[in-house]
Amino acid sequence: MEKTEFKLAAPIQAHGEEVSVLNIRRPTVAEIRALKVLPYTLGETMLPVLDMEAACKYLAICAAIPASSVNQLELSDLNTLAWQVVGFFMPSNTEAPTT
């Protein structure tokens, strides 16, 4: 399965080691079904609205780190990674909103 490398702004502890780079992969259908929630909802304008709690659960799975390690992420890293997870669910031809 293809992974994307993400360099963290600040290292975290995961599996007893210091980690400064995460390798993120797409979740599998089985993992999505097991979580029973998407990492976003659709807002009034039909644009995705981040569900941070769900996105954090996906991050633990997709980066193969414990939930306690997700809690150590810098806020800017958390935000970027959470939106990366949401992006896994969007069609590849989706354009960014202009308004």
Biopython code that builds the backbone (N, CA, C, O; Angstrom):
import numpy as np
from Bio.PDB.StructureBuilder import StructureBuilder

atoms = [
    (1, "MET", "N", (0.842, -1.176, 0.000)),
    (1, "MET", "CA", (0.000, 0.000, 0.000)),
    (1, "MET", "C", (0.893, 1.247, 0.000)),
    (1, "MET", "O", (1.860, 1.326, 0.758)),
    (2, "GLU", "N", (0.562, 2.209, -0.848)),
    (2, "GLU", "CA", (1.360, 3.429, -0.976)),
    (2, "GLU", "C", (1.256, 4.289, 0.278)),
    (2, "GLU", "O", (0.183, 4.445, 0.861)),
    (3, "LYS", "N", (2.399, 4.843, 0.677)),
    (3, "LYS", "CA", (2.452, 5.705, 1.855)),
    (3, "LYS", "C", (3.014, 7.062, 1.466)),
    (3, "LYS", "O", (3.813, 7.182, 0.538)),
    (4, "THR", "N", (2.576, 8.083, 2.201)),
    (4, "THR", "CA", (3.078, 9.437, 2.020)),
    (4, "THR", "C", (3.883, 9.810, 3.250)),
    (4, "THR", "O", (3.429, 9.622, 4.378)),
    (5, "GLU", "N", (5.073, 10.337, 3.033)),
    (5, "GLU", "CA", (5.930, 10.736, 4.147)),
    (5, "GLU", "C", (5.575, 12.159, 4.586)),
    (5, "GLU", "O", (5.434, 13.058, 3.757)),
    (6, "PHE", "N", (5.431, 12.353, 5.908)),
    (6, "PHE", "CA", (5.110, 13.670, 6.467)),
    (6, "PHE", "C", (6.119, 13.994, 7.560)),
    (6, "PHE", "O", (6.196, 13.290, 8.567)),
    (7, "LYS", "N", (6.893, 15.062, 7.363)),
    (7, "LYS", "CA", (7.881, 15.491, 8.354)),
    (7, "LYS", "C", (7.178, 16.330, 9.409)),
    (7, "LYS", "O", (6.520, 17.322, 9.098)),
    (8, "LEU", "N", (7.327, 15.916, 10.659)),
    (8, "LEU", "CA", (6.684, 16.613, 11.770)),
    (8, "LEU", "C", (7.447, 17.880, 12.146)),
    (8, "LEU", "O", (8.672, 17.929, 12.038)),
    (9, "ALA", "N", (6.720, 18.896, 12.585)),
    (9, "ALA", "CA", (7.334, 20.138, 13.061)),
    (9, "ALA", "C", (8.117, 19.886, 14.345)),
    (9, "ALA", "O", (9.138, 20.525, 14.601)),
    (10, "ALA", "N", (7.624, 18.947, 15.147)),
    (10, "ALA", "CA", (8.298, 18.562, 16.394)),
    (10, "ALA", "C", (8.144, 17.058, 16.557)),
    (10, "ALA", "O", (7.073, 16.520, 16.280)),
    (11, "PRO", "N", (9.184, 16.371, 16.998)),
    (11, "PRO", "CA", (9.090, 14.912, 17.143)),
    (11, "PRO", "C", (8.099, 14.506, 18.232)),
    (11, "PRO", "O", (7.810, 15.267, 19.156)),
    (12, "ILE", "N", (7.595, 13.294, 18.095)),
    (12, "ILE", "CA", (6.708, 12.692, 19.089)),
    (12, "ILE", "C", (7.309, 11.358, 19.516)),
    (12, "ILE", "O", (8.252, 10.867, 18.895)),
    (13, "GLN", "N", (6.763, 10.780, 20.568)),
    (13, "GLN", "CA", (7.151, 9.446, 21.007)),
    (13, "GLN", "C", (6.104, 8.454, 20.506)),
    (13, "GLN", "O", (4.905, 8.666, 20.688)),
    (14, "ALA", "N", (6.556, 7.383, 19.882)),
    (14, "ALA", "CA", (5.657, 6.324, 19.419)),
    (14, "ALA", "C", (6.389, 4.994, 19.517)),
    (14, "ALA", "O", (7.514, 4.859, 19.036)),
    (15, "HIS", "N", (5.759, 4.032, 20.129)),
    (15, "HIS", "CA", (6.340, 2.693, 20.279)),
    (15, "HIS", "C", (7.702, 2.750, 20.970)),
    (15, "HIS", "O", (8.603, 1.977, 20.641)),
    (16, "GLY", "N", (7.848, 3.669, 21.929)),
    (16, "GLY", "CA", (9.085, 3.774, 22.695)),
    (16, "GLY", "C", (10.233, 4.450, 21.973)),
    (16, "GLY", "O", (11.368, 4.417, 22.448)),
    (17, "GLU", "N", (9.954, 5.062, 20.833)),
    (17, "GLU", "CA", (11.002, 5.729, 20.054)),
    (17, "GLU", "C", (10.583, 7.152, 19.714)),
    (17, "GLU", "O", (9.395, 7.469, 19.656)),
    (18, "GLU", "N", (11.588, 8.008, 19.489)),
    (18, "GLU", "CA", (11.302, 9.352, 19.001)),
    (18, "GLU", "C", (11.045, 9.280, 17.502)),
    (18, "GLU", "O", (11.819, 8.675, 16.760)),
    (19, "VAL", "N", (9.961, 9.898, 17.065)),
    (19, "VAL", "CA", (9.559, 9.860, 15.659)),
    (19, "VAL", "C", (9.469, 11.292, 15.140)),
    (19, "VAL", "O", (8.801, 12.134, 15.739)),
    (20, "SER", "N", (10.144, 11.563, 14.024)),
    (20, "SER", "CA", (10.084, 12.900, 13.435)),
    (20, "SER", "C", (9.441, 12.891, 12.043)),
    (20, "SER", "O", (9.190, 13.945, 11.459)),
    (21, "VAL", "N", (9.179, 11.693, 11.523)),
    (21, "VAL", "CA", (8.526, 11.539, 10.225)),
    (21, "VAL", "C", (7.457, 10.463, 10.361)),
    (21, "VAL", "O", (7.705, 9.392, 10.916)),
    (22, "LEU", "N", (6.265, 10.757, 9.849)),
    (22, "LEU", "CA", (5.201, 9.759, 9.817)),
    (22, "LEU", "C", (4.984, 9.317, 8.379)),
    (22, "LEU", "O", (5.076, 10.121, 7.451)),
    (23, "ASN", "N", (4.699, 8.043, 8.204)),
    (23, "ASN", "CA", (4.327, 7.497, 6.904)),
    (23, "ASN", "C", (2.833, 7.227, 6.942)),
    (23, "ASN", "O", (2.369, 6.345, 7.665)),
    (24, "ILE", "N", (2.086, 7.990, 6.161)),
    (24, "ILE", "CA", (0.624, 7.936, 6.178)),
    (24, "ILE", "C", (0.142, 7.152, 4.963)),
    (24, "ILE", "O", (0.620, 7.358, 3.848)),
    (25, "ARG", "N", (-0.807, 6.253, 5.193)),
    (25, "ARG", "CA", (-1.413, 5.490, 4.097)),
    (25, "ARG", "C", (-2.925, 5.680, 4.125)),
    (25, "ARG", "O", (-3.491, 6.127, 5.123)),
    (26, "ARG", "N", (-3.556, 5.340, 3.037)),
    (26, "ARG", "CA", (-5.022, 5.396, 2.979)),
    (26, "ARG", "C", (-5.603, 4.324, 3.901)),
    (26, "ARG", "O", (-5.014, 3.252, 4.048)),
    (27, "PRO", "N", (-6.748, 4.600, 4.520)),
    (27, "PRO", "CA", (-7.399, 3.546, 5.299)),
    (27, "PRO", "C", (-8.027, 2.518, 4.353)),
    (27, "PRO", "O", (-8.362, 2.830, 3.211)),
    (28, "THR", "N", (-8.175, 1.317, 4.839)),
    (28, "THR", "CA", (-8.846, 0.282, 4.054)),
    (28, "THR", "C", (-10.350, 0.372, 4.296)),
    (28, "THR", "O", (-10.799, 0.989, 5.262)),
    (29, "VAL", "N", (-11.111, -0.244, 3.419)),
    (29, "VAL", "CA", (-12.565, -0.274, 3.597)),
    (29, "VAL", "C", (-12.911, -0.966, 4.912)),
    (29, "VAL", "O", (-13.819, -0.531, 5.620)),
    (30, "ALA", "N", (-12.200, -2.034, 5.242)),
    (30, "ALA", "CA", (-12.458, -2.743, 6.503)),
    (30, "ALA", "C", (-12.229, -1.820, 7.706)),
    (30, "ALA", "O", (-12.996, -1.854, 8.668)),
    (31, "GLU", "N", (-11.182, -1.002, 7.653)),
    (31, "GLU", "CA", (-10.905, -0.071, 8.755)),
    (31, "GLU", "C", (-11.983, 1.002, 8.850)),
    (31, "GLU", "O", (-12.399, 1.376, 9.947)),
    (32, "ILE", "N", (-12.434, 1.494, 7.704)),
    (32, "ILE", "CA", (-13.499, 2.500, 7.690)),
    (32, "ILE", "C", (-14.771, 1.912, 8.287)),
    (32, "ILE", "O", (-15.441, 2.558, 9.093)),
    (33, "ARG", "N", (-15.101, 0.701, 7.896)),
    (33, "ARG", "CA", (-16.306, 0.054, 8.427)),
    (33, "ARG", "C", (-16.181, -0.199, 9.920)),
    (33, "ARG", "O", (-17.163, -0.075, 10.651)),
    (34, "ALA", "N", (-14.988, -0.551, 10.382)),
    (34, "ALA", "CA", (-14.785, -0.808, 11.811)),
    (34, "ALA", "C", (-14.941, 0.472, 12.631)),
    (34, "ALA", "O", (-15.486, 0.434, 13.735)),
    (35, "LEU", "N", (-14.470, 1.604, 12.106)),
    (35, "LEU", "CA", (-14.601, 2.872, 12.832)),
    (35, "LEU", "C", (-16.031, 3.405, 12.806)),
    (35, "LEU", "O", (-16.450, 4.106, 13.727)),
    (36, "LYS", "N", (-16.777, 3.078, 11.759)),
    (36, "LYS", "CA", (-18.185, 3.459, 11.635)),
    (36, "LYS", "C", (-18.414, 4.967, 11.632)),
    (36, "LYS", "O", (-19.479, 5.439, 12.029)),
    (37, "VAL", "N", (-17.412, 5.719, 11.185)),
    (37, "VAL", "CA", (-17.552, 7.174, 11.108)),
    (37, "VAL", "C", (-16.583, 7.689, 10.053)),
    (37, "VAL", "O", (-15.493, 7.144, 9.876)),
    (38, "LEU", "N", (-16.985, 8.731, 9.364)),
    (38, "LEU", "CA", (-16.091, 9.394, 8.422)),
    (38, "LEU", "C", (-15.357, 10.513, 9.156)),
    (38, "LEU", "O", (-15.840, 10.984, 10.185)),
    (39, "PRO", "N", (-14.200, 10.950, 8.652)),
    (39, "PRO", "CA", (-13.457, 12.011, 9.332)),
    (39, "PRO", "C", (-13.990, 13.410, 9.015)),
    (39, "PRO", "O", (-13.334, 14.408, 9.313)),
    (40, "TYR", "N", (-15.162, 13.481, 8.421)),
    (40, "TYR", "CA", (-15.762, 14.767, 8.069)),
    (40, "TYR", "C", (-17.271, 14.617, 7.975)),
    (40, "TYR", "O", (-17.802, 13.511, 7.869)),
    (41, "THR", "N", (-17.947, 15.757, 8.015)),
    (41, "THR", "CA", (-19.367, 15.840, 7.682)),
    (41, "THR", "C", (-19.471, 16.862, 6.555)),
    (41, "THR", "O", (-18.494, 17.536, 6.229)),
    (42, "LEU", "N", (-20.642, 16.971, 5.969)),
    (42, "LEU", "CA", (-20.847, 17.989, 4.945)),
    (42, "LEU", "C", (-21.578, 19.163, 5.570)),
    (42, "LEU", "O", (-22.625, 18.994, 6.197)),
    (43, "GLY", "N", (-21.022, 20.351, 5.396)),
    (43, "GLY", "CA", (-21.632, 21.560, 5.928)),
    (43, "GLY", "C", (-22.777, 22.028, 5.047)),
    (43, "GLY", "O", (-23.114, 21.386, 4.053)),
    (44, "GLU", "N", (-23.373, 23.159, 5.425)),
    (44, "GLU", "CA", (-24.504, 23.721, 4.688)),
    (44, "GLU", "C", (-24.159, 24.002, 3.233)),
    (44, "GLU", "O", (-25.019, 23.911, 2.357)),
    (45, "THR", "N", (-22.908, 24.340, 2.977)),
    (45, "THR", "CA", (-22.478, 24.635, 1.608)),
    (45, "THR", "C", (-22.008, 23.386, 0.868)),
    (45, "THR", "O", (-21.482, 23.474, -0.241)),
    (46, "MET", "N", (-22.199, 22.234, 1.483)),
    (46, "MET", "CA", (-21.808, 20.935, 0.933)),
    (46, "MET", "C", (-20.298, 20.770, 0.831)),
    (46, "MET", "O", (-19.815, 19.947, 0.054)),
    (47, "LEU", "N", (-19.554, 21.544, 1.608)),
    (47, "LEU", "CA", (-18.107, 21.381, 1.710)),
    (47, "LEU", "C", (-17.797, 20.565, 2.957)),
    (47, "LEU", "O", (-18.557, 20.616, 3.924)),
    (48, "PRO", "N", (-16.699, 19.816, 2.960)),
    (48, "PRO", "CA", (-16.377, 19.000, 4.131)),
    (48, "PRO", "C", (-16.046, 19.853, 5.353)),
    (48, "PRO", "O", (-15.361, 20.872, 5.266)),
    (49, "VAL", "N", (-16.557, 19.399, 6.490)),
    (49, "VAL", "CA", (-16.259, 20.001, 7.791)),
    (49, "VAL", "C", (-15.547, 18.920, 8.595)),
    (49, "VAL", "O", (-16.089, 17.835, 8.809)),
    (50, "LEU", "N", (-14.350, 19.218, 9.031)),
    (50, "LEU", "CA", (-13.512, 18.247, 9.726)),
    (50, "LEU", "C", (-14.153, 17.767, 11.027)),
    (50, "LEU", "O", (-14.628, 18.576, 11.824)),
    (51, "ASP", "N", (-14.165, 16.455, 11.238)),
    (51, "ASP", "CA", (-14.529, 15.849, 12.522)),
    (51, "ASP", "C", (-13.206, 15.424, 13.150)),
    (51, "ASP", "O", (-12.692, 14.346, 12.849)),
    (52, "MET", "N", (-12.656, 16.264, 14.019)),
    (52, "MET", "CA", (-11.308, 16.047, 14.537)),
    (52, "MET", "C", (-11.193, 14.746, 15.329)),
    (52, "MET", "O", (-10.184, 14.050, 15.220)),
    (53, "GLU", "N", (-12.195, 14.411, 16.113)),
    (53, "GLU", "CA", (-12.134, 13.173, 16.895)),
    (53, "GLU", "C", (-12.004, 11.961, 15.972)),
    (53, "GLU", "O", (-11.178, 11.078, 16.204)),
    (54, "ALA", "N", (-12.826, 11.930, 14.929)),
    (54, "ALA", "CA", (-12.757, 10.820, 13.974)),
    (54, "ALA", "C", (-11.438, 10.846, 13.206)),
    (54, "ALA", "O", (-10.833, 9.799, 12.977)),
    (55, "ALA", "N", (-10.991, 12.031, 12.808)),
    (55, "ALA", "CA", (-9.730, 12.146, 12.067)),
    (55, "ALA", "C", (-8.566, 11.629, 12.905)),
    (55, "ALA", "O", (-7.655, 10.996, 12.372)),
    (56, "CYS", "N", (-8.585, 11.890, 14.204)),
    (56, "CYS", "CA", (-7.512, 11.400, 15.084)),
    (56, "CYS", "C", (-7.510, 9.875, 15.152)),
    (56, "CYS", "O", (-6.446, 9.259, 15.209)),
    (57, "LYS", "N", (-8.684, 9.266, 15.147)),
    (57, "LYS", "CA", (-8.756, 7.802, 15.135)),
    (57, "LYS", "C", (-8.162, 7.250, 13.840)),
    (57, "LYS", "O", (-7.435, 6.256, 13.853)),
    (58, "TYR", "N", (-8.480, 7.907, 12.724)),
    (58, "TYR", "CA", (-7.901, 7.497, 11.446)),
    (58, "TYR", "C", (-6.392, 7.699, 11.432)),
    (58, "TYR", "O", (-5.664, 6.860, 10.903)),
    (59, "LEU", "N", (-5.907, 8.806, 12.010)),
    (59, "LEU", "CA", (-4.463, 9.063, 12.043)),
    (59, "LEU", "C", (-3.717, 7.953, 12.760)),
    (59, "LEU", "O", (-2.666, 7.508, 12.302)),
    (60, "ALA", "N", (-4.258, 7.508, 13.882)),
    (60, "ALA", "CA", (-3.609, 6.422, 14.620)),
    (60, "ALA", "C", (-3.481, 5.177, 13.738)),
    (60, "ALA", "O", (-2.451, 4.503, 13.745)),
    (61, "ILE", "N", (-4.530, 4.886, 12.988)),
    (61, "ILE", "CA", (-4.525, 3.709, 12.116)),
    (61, "ILE", "C", (-3.620, 3.924, 10.904)),
    (61, "ILE", "O", (-2.777, 3.082, 10.595)),
    (62, "CYS", "N", (-3.799, 5.048, 10.226)),
    (62, "CYS", "CA", (-3.104, 5.286, 8.952)),
    (62, "CYS", "C", (-1.621, 5.590, 9.125)),
    (62, "CYS", "O", (-0.837, 5.395, 8.196)),
    (63, "ALA", "N", (-1.231, 6.065, 10.303)),
    (63, "ALA", "CA", (0.188, 6.331, 10.570)),
    (63, "ALA", "C", (0.814, 5.232, 11.420)),
    (63, "ALA", "O", (2.012, 5.268, 11.700)),
    (64, "ALA", "N", (0.007, 4.255, 11.830)),
    (64, "ALA", "CA", (0.479, 3.130, 12.649)),
    (64, "ALA", "C", (1.153, 3.618, 13.931)),
    (64, "ALA", "O", (2.242, 3.172, 14.290)),
    (65, "ILE", "N", (0.469, 4.552, 14.615)),
    (65, "ILE", "CA", (0.962, 5.051, 15.902)),
    (65, "ILE", "C", (-0.161, 4.945, 16.924)),
    (65, "ILE", "O", (-1.334, 4.951, 16.553)),
    (66, "PRO", "N", (0.179, 4.850, 18.203)),
    (66, "PRO", "CA", (-0.859, 4.796, 19.231)),
    (66, "PRO", "C", (-1.619, 6.123, 19.327)),
    (66, "PRO", "O", (-1.104, 7.177, 18.956)),
    (67, "ALA", "N", (-2.842, 6.050, 19.828)),
    (67, "ALA", "CA", (-3.638, 7.261, 20.039)),
    (67, "ALA", "C", (-2.903, 8.244, 20.942)),
    (67, "ALA", "O", (-3.023, 9.456, 20.767)),
    (68, "SER", "N", (-2.145, 7.732, 21.904)),
    (68, "SER", "CA", (-1.390, 8.613, 22.804)),
    (68, "SER", "C", (-0.326, 9.404, 22.039)),
    (68, "SER", "O", (0.034, 10.508, 22.448)),
    (69, "SER", "N", (0.173, 8.859, 20.950)),
    (69, "SER", "CA", (1.146, 9.574, 20.118)),
    (69, "SER", "C", (0.464, 10.652, 19.281)),
    (69, "SER", "O", (1.031, 11.721, 19.055)),
    (70, "VAL", "N", (-0.748, 10.370, 18.824)),
    (70, "VAL", "CA", (-1.520, 11.387, 18.099)),
    (70, "VAL", "C", (-1.704, 12.606, 19.000)),
    (70, "VAL", "O", (-1.637, 13.743, 18.533)),
    (71, "ASN", "N", (-1.935, 12.367, 20.287)),
    (71, "ASN", "CA", (-2.147, 13.460, 21.240)),
    (71, "ASN", "C", (-0.918, 14.340, 21.426)),
    (71, "ASN", "O", (-1.036, 15.448, 21.951)),
    (72, "GLN", "N", (0.248, 13.882, 21.013)),
    (72, "GLN", "CA", (1.488, 14.649, 21.161)),
    (72, "GLN", "C", (1.780, 15.552, 19.963)),
    (72, "GLN", "O", (2.700, 16.367, 20.025)),
    (73, "LEU", "N", (1.028, 15.428, 18.890)),
    (73, "LEU", "CA", (1.308, 16.190, 17.674)),
    (73, "LEU", "C", (1.176, 17.691, 17.905)),
    (73, "LEU", "O", (0.300, 18.145, 18.641)),
    (74, "GLU", "N", (2.060, 18.449, 17.267)),
    (74, "GLU", "CA", (1.916, 19.906, 17.237)),
    (74, "GLU", "C", (0.579, 20.219, 16.557)),
    (74, "GLU", "O", (0.144, 19.481, 15.674)),
    (75, "LEU", "N", (-0.061, 21.299, 16.962)),
    (75, "LEU", "CA", (-1.374, 21.628, 16.408)),
    (75, "LEU", "C", (-1.342, 21.810, 14.894)),
    (75, "LEU", "O", (-2.268, 21.388, 14.202)),
    (76, "SER", "N", (-0.298, 22.429, 14.379)),
    (76, "SER", "CA", (-0.217, 22.618, 12.922)),
    (76, "SER", "C", (-0.082, 21.275, 12.207)),
    (76, "SER", "O", (-0.671, 21.080, 11.144)),
    (77, "ASP", "N", (0.682, 20.354, 12.775)),
    (77, "ASP", "CA", (0.804, 19.011, 12.197)),
    (77, "ASP", "C", (-0.529, 18.282, 12.264)),
    (77, "ASP", "O", (-0.949, 17.653, 11.294)),
    (78, "LEU", "N", (-1.191, 18.369, 13.409)),
    (78, "LEU", "CA", (-2.483, 17.706, 13.575)),
    (78, "LEU", "C", (-3.472, 18.198, 12.526)),
    (78, "LEU", "O", (-4.154, 17.394, 11.892)),
    (79, "ASN", "N", (-3.554, 19.504, 12.340)),
    (79, "ASN", "CA", (-4.485, 20.070, 11.374)),
    (79, "ASN", "C", (-4.159, 19.602, 9.956)),
    (79, "ASN", "O", (-5.053, 19.176, 9.225)),
    (80, "THR", "N", (-2.902, 19.677, 9.568)),
    (80, "THR", "CA", (-2.497, 19.263, 8.223)),
    (80, "THR", "C", (-2.771, 17.779, 7.995)),
    (80, "THR", "O", (-3.297, 17.396, 6.950)),
    (81, "LEU", "N", (-2.417, 16.953, 8.961)),
    (81, "LEU", "CA", (-2.626, 15.507, 8.826)),
    (81, "LEU", "C", (-4.109, 15.151, 8.811)),
    (81, "LEU", "O", (-4.526, 14.267, 8.062)),
    (82, "ALA", "N", (-4.904, 15.829, 9.628)),
    (82, "ALA", "CA", (-6.343, 15.557, 9.660)),
    (82, "ALA", "C", (-6.970, 15.850, 8.297)),
    (82, "ALA", "O", (-7.793, 15.075, 7.810)),
    (83, "TRP", "N", (-6.582, 16.967, 7.684)),
    (83, "TRP", "CA", (-7.112, 17.282, 6.353)),
    (83, "TRP", "C", (-6.571, 16.329, 5.293)),
    (83, "TRP", "O", (-7.246, 16.062, 4.299)),
    (84, "GLN", "N", (-5.373, 15.821, 5.495)),
    (84, "GLN", "CA", (-4.844, 14.812, 4.572)),
    (84, "GLN", "C", (-5.714, 13.559, 4.632)),
    (84, "GLN", "O", (-6.004, 12.954, 3.600)),
    (85, "VAL", "N", (-6.127, 13.172, 5.825)),
    (85, "VAL", "CA", (-7.015, 12.019, 5.981)),
    (85, "VAL", "C", (-8.337, 12.287, 5.268)),
    (85, "VAL", "O", (-8.831, 11.421, 4.545)),
    (86, "VAL", "N", (-8.915, 13.465, 5.459)),
    (86, "VAL", "CA", (-10.163, 13.808, 4.766)),
    (86, "VAL", "C", (-9.962, 13.693, 3.255)),
    (86, "VAL", "O", (-10.844, 13.215, 2.542)),
    (87, "GLY", "N", (-8.815, 14.127, 2.779)),
    (87, "GLY", "CA", (-8.528, 14.068, 1.349)),
    (87, "GLY", "C", (-8.577, 12.663, 0.772)),
    (87, "GLY", "O", (-8.852, 12.492, -0.415)),
    (88, "PHE", "N", (-8.314, 11.656, 1.596)),
    (88, "PHE", "CA", (-8.399, 10.271, 1.123)),
    (88, "PHE", "C", (-9.813, 9.922, 0.665)),
    (88, "PHE", "O", (-9.993, 9.025, -0.158)),
    (89, "PHE", "N", (-10.811, 10.620, 1.189)),
    (89, "PHE", "CA", (-12.210, 10.318, 0.904)),
    (89, "PHE", "C", (-12.776, 11.155, -0.241)),
    (89, "PHE", "O", (-13.915, 10.943, -0.657)),
    (90, "MET", "N", (-11.997, 12.094, -0.747)),
    (90, "MET", "CA", (-12.458, 12.989, -1.803)),
    (90, "MET", "C", (-12.047, 12.448, -3.166)),
    (90, "MET", "O", (-10.989, 11.831, -3.292)),
    (91, "PRO", "N", (-12.872, 12.672, -4.190)),
    (91, "PRO", "CA", (-12.479, 12.261, -5.543)),
    (91, "PRO", "C", (-11.185, 12.954, -5.943)),
    (91, "PRO", "O", (-10.940, 14.094, -5.549)),
    (92, "SER", "N", (-10.375, 12.282, -6.711)),
    (92, "SER", "CA", (-9.076, 12.843, -7.091)),
    (92, "SER", "C", (-9.209, 14.061, -7.995)),
    (92, "SER", "O", (-8.271, 14.851, -8.101)),
    (93, "ASN", "N", (-10.347, 14.228, -8.643)),
    (93, "ASN", "CA", (-10.538, 15.375, -9.535)),
    (93, "ASN", "C", (-11.250, 16.535, -8.839)),
    (93, "ASN", "O", (-11.680, 17.479, -9.502)),
    (94, "THR", "N", (-11.379, 16.477, -7.523)),
    (94, "THR", "CA", (-12.044, 17.539, -6.779)),
    (94, "THR", "C", (-11.177, 18.788, -6.780)),
    (94, "THR", "O", (-9.989, 18.735, -6.465)),
    (95, "GLU", "N", (-11.788, 19.913, -7.140)),
    (95, "GLU", "CA", (-11.067, 21.180, -7.128)),
    (95, "GLU", "C", (-11.318, 21.892, -5.807)),
    (95, "GLU", "O", (-12.376, 21.741, -5.195)),
    (96, "ALA", "N", (-10.341, 22.661, -5.383)),
    (96, "ALA", "CA", (-10.496, 23.449, -4.167)),
    (96, "ALA", "C", (-11.561, 24.512, -4.398)),
    (96, "ALA", "O", (-11.654, 25.058, -5.497)),
    (97, "PRO", "N", (-12.374, 24.820, -3.370)),
    (97, "PRO", "CA", (-13.393, 25.860, -3.527)),
    (97, "PRO", "C", (-12.742, 27.215, -3.808)),
    (97, "PRO", "O", (-11.664, 27.515, -3.294)),
    (98, "THR", "N", (-13.406, 28.023, -4.622)),
    (98, "THR", "CA", (-12.874, 29.342, -4.968)),
    (98, "THR", "C", (-13.566, 30.460, -4.210)),
    (98, "THR", "O", (-13.129, 31.608, -4.289)),
    (99, "THR", "N", (-14.625, 30.164, -3.484)),
    (99, "THR", "CA", (-15.323, 31.208, -2.710)),
    (99, "THR", "C", (-15.360, 30.873, -1.251)),
    (99, "THR", "O", (-15.906, 31.637, -0.456)),
]
sb = StructureBuilder()
sb.init_structure("model")
sb.init_model(0)
sb.init_chain("A")
sb.init_seg("    ")
for serial, (resi, resn, name, xyz) in enumerate(atoms, 1):
    if name == "N":
        sb.init_residue(resn, " ", resi, " ")
    sb.init_atom(name, np.array(xyz, "f"), 0.0, 1.0, " ", f" {name:<3s}", serial, name[0])
structure = sb.get_structure()
